[in-house]
Amino acid sequence: MRTIAGRIDGWTLPPVGKPSVYKQELTGGRPRERRVVISDFVNYRDPVRPETCREAVDLAETLLPVTPGVTRAVVLVTDTTQLALWRTLLMGTEPTSAAPVVLRRHDRRSLRGWAQRVNMFHTEDRLDRLHELTGGWPLLVSRAHLLHGELGDPDEVLRRLANLRTDRAEARALAEATGVYADPLLAAGYRALDDEFKDGPFTLPDSRPDTASYIPARAVP
């Protein structure tokens, strides 16, 4: 967000390093200034409690700018360790003006756009193979990007990715990154699905956005 919005004339993204600064930025600002206040819970040194994230949402709704004509947007960055907050906001169990923005996997169209931006994997057959091997997961797409930078050979990159599919440690790392292990009930549900689909990977096109929608077979032991 800072990379993109920071280059737009008139936009301000003040640094927020601690709760007291966050509160100051919620109420501060100048008229006609376009500000985005970002609180990044992912990069905190210590684990963040769900109630802390919930408080950040409440403060964004209640601590309003004191100067007439001042506006601001608030962005809270969370990850799978804050699933308790995700469920409350995504399921609409409490009244809130917060609008969750879920980072989703690439589909073939968005993956093609990504490939054009980074100038890699140009041909249709390579793009199809890349989508098949990564499932669109940004974690694996980033791995392909790094490998391409190291090897300079898209076909060798695809061969390396194919080898990762048989690596149980890699499969578990992907499952952990998607948040499957973040909640006992969620993990139990995916273990049941894994037992049901023993012969190959399963896809849940209608799964809720706060759960993983694709897990390699046997990835959840």
N, C-alpha and C positions, 0 to 999 in steps of 0.2 A: 504493500500500500504506500509506503514511504517512497519507494522507487518510482511508482507511477504518479501518484497524486502530488508528490513533492516537486515535480517538474511542471505542474500546471500553474500558471500565473494566478495569484490571488488565493491559493489554497495554503493553509498552515496546518502542520501536524506537530504540535508541541511534544517534546519528550516527556514521558511519564514514567518515573522510576520507582515511585512509592505511593501508597494510598493518599498521603496528605497532598501530594502534587496532583493526583487524579481529582481530588475534591476541588482544589483550587481551579483547575482547568474547566471543570464542569460549570462553575459560576463566573469565570472570567471571560475575557475576550473584548473585542472592539466592534462597534457597529459596522455592518457590511463586510466583516471579515469572515471568510469561509474556513471554519476550523473542523478538524477531525481529531477527536480525543481517543487515543488507542490505549487500552489496557491489555497487555499480553500476558496471560496466565501460563502460557506454555513454557516460556523461557525463565520463569522464576527459579531461583536456586533451590528452594525448598518446596515440597508438595503443597499445593493449594487446596484448602478445604472447600467442598461444594458450597457451604454457607457464605464463604468469602465471595465467590462468584455471584451468588444470589444477591448479596449486599451491593455489589458493583452495579447490577442491573437496577436495583431499587434506587440507588443514589443517582443514577443517570436519569431516572424519571422524576426525582424529587428535588435534587439540587440544580435549580435552573439559573441561567445567567441573570445577574442583578441589574445590568445596564439595559435599558430599552433598546431594541433594534439588534441585540446580539443573538446570534444563533450558533449552534454547534451540533455536529453529529458525533455519536459515541460508538466505538467498535470494541467489543470484548473478544479476544482471541482465546479459545479454549481447545482442549483436546479430549481424548477418550478418558482421561482421569477425572473429568467433571461430568460423567454420565448422569449423575443425579440432577444437575442443572439442565442438561439436554432434555431429559424426559419431561420435566416441568414445562419448559418452553415449547418443545416440539408437539407435545400432546395437548397443549392448551388447557391444562388443569387449573391454572391460575390466571387471572386477568393481568395482562401486561402489554405494553406497546412495543416490546422487543420483538424484532423479526429475525429469527435464525437464518443464517446463510450457510448452507451445508456445502462443503467442498466434495464434489462427486468425482467418480472415476471418468476417464476419457471414454467417449464412444468413438466410433470410427471417424466421424466427421471432425470432432475436436482434436483427435489424434493427428489427423491430416493437417489441420491448421497448425498444431504444435510442430510437426515435422517441417512445414514450410518456414516457420519462424526460425528454427534452429538450423535449417538447411541440411537435414539428414533424412535418411530412409525415404528417398523420393518416389520410388516406383510403387505401383499398386500392390504387387506381390509382397514386397518388403513391408509395406504398411499393414497389409492383412496379417502377415506373420507376426509383426510387432504387437498388434492388437491381440492376437491369439495367445502369445507368450506372456504378455503382461497383464491381460485382463483389463487393461485401461488404468490399473492402479498407479497413481503418481509416483509411489515409491519405486516401482519397477521401471516405469518410464524414465525416471531420473537415473536409475542404474544403467539403463541402455544409453542414456546421454553421456554419462561418465565413461562408459566402456568405449563408446564411439570416439570420444576425445583421446583415449589412450591408444586405441587400436587403429583408428582411421579406416576400418573395414566393416561396413554394415553387415555383411554376410557372416563374418566371424563373430560380431556382436550377437547376432541372432542365434548362432550356434552356442555361444556361452549362456545365453538366456535359456535355451532349451535344456542345457545341462542343469541349470538351477532348479528346474521343475522336479527333478528326482532327488534333490537334496532335502532331507527332512528338517535339518537345522534352518535352512532358508525358508521352508514352508512355515515353520513355527514362528520365525521372526516376522514374516508377513502377517500371520494371524494375530500376533501380539500387537503389531502396528495398527491393525484395523480396529482394535478395541475389543476383540472377542473375549480376551481374558480379563477385561477390566471389571466385569461384573459376574458373580457366580451364576445368577439366573440366566444371563445371556450365554455364558459359556456352556451351561447345561443344555440349553436349547440347540446350540450348534453341534454339540456332541451327539445329540439325538438325530439331527439331520445327517451328520457324518455317518452314523451307523446305518441310516436308511439308504444312503447313496454310496455304497462301498465301491461300486465299479467305475466311478469317475467323478469329476468335479460337479458341483451343483450350482445352479444359478437361481437367484430369487429376485426376479425383475420387479416385484411389487413390495419388496421388503422396506421397512421404515428406514429413513436416512440416517438414524442414529445407530444403525447396526451395519455390519459388513454385508454386502450383497453378493460377494463371491469369495469363496474360500476353497483353496485346493483340496482335493480329496485327501483324507487322512491327516490334514494339517492340524486338527484338534484332537490330540491323543486322549 
